Amino acid sequence: MPGRHVAICSANSAFFFEAYFACSQAGLVAVPVNTRLAPAETDFILRDSDCQTVLYDDTGNGLIPESGYQLVRAHEGVTGNGPTWESLIGASEGALPPFDEDPQALAHICYTGGTTGRPKGVMLSHRNVTASAFNKIVLGGFNRDDVWLHAAPMFHQADSWACFAFTALGARHIFMPRFDATAALRLIAQYKVTGLQLVPTMIVMLLEVPEMLDVRSIRRVLYSSAPMPVDLLNRCLKTFGPVMQHIYGLTEAAGTVAAQPWPIAAREADGERLTSCGQPLPGVEMRIADDGGQPLPTDSVGRILVRSDTVTSGYYKRPEETAKAFAGGWLDTGDLGRMDEDGFLYILDRAKDMIISGGENVYSTEVENVLHDHPDVLENVVIGLPHPRWGEAVTAVITLCEGAGADEATLIAHCRARLAGYKCPKAIVVRDALVKSGAGKILKPALRAELADLFQVVER
């Protein structure tokens, strides 16, 4: 039935790929689900998005409620309830007729974390998804002979765009269920992969593989989620060649809104420009604004605002939060940055206190709320600290109630029972008191500076 909301809970696969297109063809709304979430988080997304059907593979086992939804298994090998994807296709009466879809109709609801501790469903229209795909084609200069490795998760905007962009080109897709550096290098060598998108954490893992295979087929490695240190970027250039391209995007804009120029000119090849995430893509307007939405002069630090055909119409069933995110037709990304005289964007801070750990967005408030629920915790604050492997490590600084005896392992276990693993603190620092301003606000910048060197050794 057109308009029905269908969740996809699966690892990267041809099944996931087919499900995206089947939903669009049938006029259904696809809701990709992060398979790294905890069951309670998944349950919230299914209920909040008004899903009626769940397509899943083995990664969904234990995440999907056993009742309340129409369940469809990816194939016979998947344990659980519901018919298989193949059996439904076999029982159909033939190909679906072309669906005359309104470009502004809802195509996907993609969930992103929220500062209130609850994720928000970003509504993406068919126009948003299509515009994003074609922006990426122009950005990368991709063509029909490209071979794309789906190494980043397809439930993320980091890779979902590639399903549509490379299909539009008639190019080739290679799927890996989950990222593994050694397996990725084997696939690159075997299938002569020409492109992939990674986060810096994944790139570090590739560089640490003892035996580097033939990667000469690669023409483009897009990297996002966090800036790459210059020394790491130079290692990449030495290993993979001049194929690295920094991009900046967000779920609310169906992916990328800015990217380093390609090919990189001499003036962008070293110095400060290497730390920039590039210029706005064609069709994307961007400005740096003050808190009232008014544009600021060149090189001023302010809020990054964007507008484009790729930008969402808002958050599902959240009119107040939608209104807050938009000002005069511009989307407030929630990030702070500046633009130089040539329009190069520099990300400086996250207005929402978001932490990016291993390419995953973690919101401090969500973790703080979970820690606060433990009876031994009096106060706590969660910050991101520099980490050589994960980019940032989720770190909690807490004070305990008088006479309480909870240790670090106990508190981390408490978080793991309620949150996805990547959201849980990698370290918990116990203090007698938390440093605060005169107004009683905990001073996160002071804690970040004080604990900046906490993670000096890459975890193995």
Residue, then its C-alpha position, 0 to 999 in steps of 0.5 A: m500500500p503506497g505510503r506505508h512505512v517500512a524499516i530496513c534492519s540489515a547489514n550492507s547487502a544486495f538485499f538492503f540495496e534491493a529494498y531501497f529501490a523496491c520501497s521507492q518503486a512501490g511508493l513506500v517510505a523506507v526507514p533505514v535502522n542503525t543495526r548498532l543500536a540497542p533493542a530499546e533504541t530500535d524499538f523507539i525508532l520503529r514506534d516513532s516512525d510509525c513503521q508497520t513492516v520490518l525487513y531484516d537479516d541476522t543483524g536484526n535478530g534481538l533488535i526487532p520485537e517479535s510481535g506488532y510488525q509484519l516481519v520479512r526475512a532477507h533469506e531462508g538462512v535468517t532465523g526468525n519470524g515472517p516470510t522471506w524476501e525471495s518468497l514474496i517476490g516469487a508470489s508477486e504477480g509480476a513487475l510493479p507498474p511505474f509509480d508516478e511519485d510526487p518528487q516532494a513525497l516522502a521517500h526516507i525517514c533517517y534517524t539522527g541523534g538529538t540533544t534531548g536524548r531522543p533521536k529525530g526522524v529526518m524526512l527526505s523526499h524523492r527530490n532530496v535523495t535524487a538531488s543528493a545522488f546527482n550532486k555526488i556524481v558531479l562532486g566525484g566525476f563518477n562514471r559508468d566504469d566506476v566500481w563502488l565498495h559499500a564499506a560504510p553502512m548503507f543505513h547512514q547517509a555516508d553510503s546510502w547516496a551511493c546506492f542511487a548515484f552509481t545505479a543512475l550511472g549503471a556502475r558496479h556495486i560491491f557490498m561488504p556486510r561490515f567494515d573489516a580493513t583486511a577484507a576491504l583491501r582484498l575486495i579492492a584488489q579482487y574487484k578493482v574498486t575505484g571508489l569508497q567513502l570512509v571515516p578517518t578511523m577506518i582509514v587508520m585501520l587500512l593503514e595498519v594492515p601488515e600487508m598492503l595489497d594492490v590498491r592502484s585501481i582506487r581513483r577516489v576516497l571520500y572521507s567525512s565525519a571528522p577532519m583528518p590530521v595532516d600527518l595521517l593525510n600524508r600517510c594516505l597520499k603516500t599509500f593510496g596516491p592523490v585520491m583523498q577528498h574531504i567532504y562535509g555533510l549531514t543527514e538533514a541535507a541528505g548527505t554532502v553539502a561541501a567538499q574539497p575541490w577536485p583535483i586538488a590545486a597546488r594552493e589546496a595541497d598543503g598548509e591550512r587548506l588541507t584542514s578545510c572540508g572544502q567549498p559548497l557543492p553546486g546547488v548548495e547555498m551556505r552562509i556563516a551566521d550569528d545566532g539570529g541568522q544574520p550573515l557574518p563577514t568573511d572569516s567570522v566564526g558563526r553557525i553554518l546555515v545551508r539551503s538546497d534541494t537536498v535539504t529536508s522539509g523537517y523532522y517527522k512529527r516534530p513541528e517545534e524542532t523543525a521550526k527551530a532548525f530553520a530560520g528564514g528558509w535556511l537550515d541551521t546545521g548546529d555546527l560552528g565554523r568559518m569561511d575564508e575569502d575563497g569560500f572554503l569552510y572550516i568546522l570549528d566546533r559543534a554547537k550541540d556538543m556532539i561527539i564523533s567517535g569512529g564515524e558515529n554521532v554521539y550526543s553527550t546529553e543522551v549518555e549523561n541521562v543514562l549515567h544520571d539514572h544510576p543511583d550512585v552517580l551524583e553529577n556527570v558530564v560527558i565530553g569527547l576527547p581526542h583519540p588516535r584511533w576513534g577520532e574522539a572518545v566518549t568520556a564521562v567525568i562524574t561525582l559519586c553520591e556520598g558512600a557510593g561505591a560504583d566503579e568504572a566497570t559497573l558504570i560502563a556496564h550500566c550504559r551498555a545495557r541501555l545504549a549502543g556500544y559506541k555511545c558508551p564511555k571509553a573512560i570514566v573519571v571520578r572527581d570530588a567536584l566538577v568545575k563550574s561557572g559562576a552561574g553553576k554551568i559545568l565548564k566542558p571546555a576546561l575539562r576537555a583541555e585538562l583531560a586532552d592527553l587521556f588517550q595517547v595509546v591506540e587501543r588494540 
